[in-house]
Amino acid sequence: TPLYRLGLSEPDKGMYDALNKGAALAHGEIVGQINADDWYRPDGVAAMAQLYRQTGYDVAWGSLRMIGGKTWVKHAKIGLLWTTSGFCHPAMFSKREILQKYPYPLESTMDDFDFITAVHRDGRKILTVDKAIANFSFGQGGISTQKAFATVRQRVRLSCAIYKKYGMSRLYVLYRWCYEIVKYCFLRNSS
């Protein structure tokens, strides 16, 4: 149920604070949290509900159909190295109790990666499905699509701080710089 239907309208500390409030008010067994300018694919919610019935996941996400100057699919995956490259927050569904146990920490623009890393480090059941679950409005001004190199440095710093917070490999710094430079070049060339 959208918060406005519940009659809740109050100041918050940003997107992740609003998501925490929504999770606290949710009544369903699983909860999807999608951004205002993104939307679910016609069978996306049903696919994630079916996956939950089959597996009982704690958190799962599917692929994203990226819509901007070009359209492509960002494939959901969990690789050998725990990274953000296959993480698709707008296509993520979580058990309500997981969202309440691991609230977004309200520390940075990468609170979603902090959340999923905390869940991962606690050994919870995390799955992905390579099926487009949601559409993502790419290039609409979100932090993950900013083209300035200073923003690239900020994303590297924030993601590496999360990695350090959870005691994970320092090799991530090298990976993250490579990933962000490739993304930076792609975004500059897609304008």
N, C-alpha and C positions, 0 to 999 in steps of 0.2 A: 504494500500500500504506500503510495507516495506520501511524503511527510505533509504536504499541503492538504491532503485529504484527512489527515489526522488532526488538523488544526494547529500543527506545530510550526510556528514561524518565530525564529529567534536568531540572534547573532551567533556565529560559530567562528572557529579559528581556522577556517579554510575547508577545502574539499574533504580531507581525511577525517576531520572532526565531524563533519556532516555524515560521512559514511559510518563512523562509530555510532553516532546517534541513531542512524537508520537501523543498524544491526541490533541496537538495544531495543528498538521498537518492533522489530520483525517478529512474526509469529510462525513462519514456515520452518520446515526442517532444514532446507537449504536456501541460501540467499545468493542472488546475483547482484553485483554492484557495477552499474554501467554509467559512464560519464554522460553529461547533458547533451553533447553533440554527437554521440554515438548511438547505435540502435542494434537490437538483436535481429538476426536473420530469421526468416519465417518459421523455421523449425529448430532454431537454436536452443530455446528454453526447453522444449520437449526432449531434445537430444541429451542435454545435460541432466535432466530429470531421469531419463532412461538409464544413463550411465550410472547415476547414483543408485537407482534401484538394483542394478546389476552388481555393483562393486562396493557400495557403502563408503565411498571416498570421504576424506576430510576436506580436501580442497582439490578442485580440478579446473582445468581451463582448456578451451579449444582454440582453434586458429582464428585469426582476424582477417577480414577482407579490408585492406587499406584503400581508402578512397581519397584521392587528391588530384594532382595533375595527371597522374597515372593510377591505375588500379592494379593491385597485386595482393597476394595472400602472404601474411606473416604466419609461418607454420609453428604451431604449438609443439614444444618439445622440452625435454629435460636431458641435457647432454651429460657427458662425463664430468665436465666442470660446471659447477653451479653458477649460472649466469642469468642475466636478464634477456639474452638474445631470443629465447623461445618462450618468454613469459608474456602473456597476453591478458593483462588485468581486466579490460572490458569484457572479455569472454570467460571470466573466472566465476565459479560458483563455489561456495563454502558452506559447511555445516554452520548453522547459526551459532552453536556453542563454541565453535572454533573462532569465529569472528569476535565473540565476547571474551574468550580466554586470551586471545592475542590481539588486543585492539591496536589500531594504527598508532604509533608512538607520538605523532605530531611533532616530528623533529625536522623533516625536510620534504622536498618534492619527490623523494623516492621512498616514502613511507610504505607504498605497496610492496616494493622489493624487500624492505625491512620485515614487513608482515610475513611474506611467503618464506623468507629465509629463517625467521623464528620458527615457523611451522615445520620447515624442512629439518632444521637442527634438532627439533624435538622428536623426530622420527615418525611424524604423522603420515597418513596415507595420502600421497599427492599423485594425481594422474593427469595426463594430457590426452587429448583426442585431436587427431589431425583432420578436423572438420571445421569449416567456417561457421562460427557460432554468432559472431557479431560483426558489424561494420564499424570501422574506425575512421573518423574524419581526419585524415592525415594533412598536416600543413595548415591547420586552423589556428596556430599560435600557441599550442600547448608546449610545455617545457621540453618534452621529448623530441620535438620537431624544430627547436630553435637552431639557427644556422651559425650564430656567432661562435668563434673559437673559445671565447671566455666561458660560454655556456657548456661547451665540450669539457673544459677543465673542471667546471663545477660538477657536472655529472660524474666524471671520473672520481673526483674527491669524495662526493657523497656515497657512491656505490662502494668505493674502497673502505670508507669508514664503516659501512654496514658489514662488509666482509670481516673487518678487524673486530667489530663488536661481537661477532659470533665465533671468533677464533678460527677463521678459515684461512686457507693458503694465501700467502703473499704473492704467489704467481698470478693471482687475479689482476693485479695492477697492470702487468704486461698485456694480458688479454684485453682488459678494459680499454687501455689506450688504443690498441689495434682496432677494436670494435668501434670505438667512438670516432677514430680518424676515418675509417671506411664510411661510417654513417655521415660524417661531416662532408666528405667528398660527394657522396650520393646526393645529399640534400642541396649542396651548392650547384650540382649539375642538373638537378631536376627543376630548378627555377626557370 
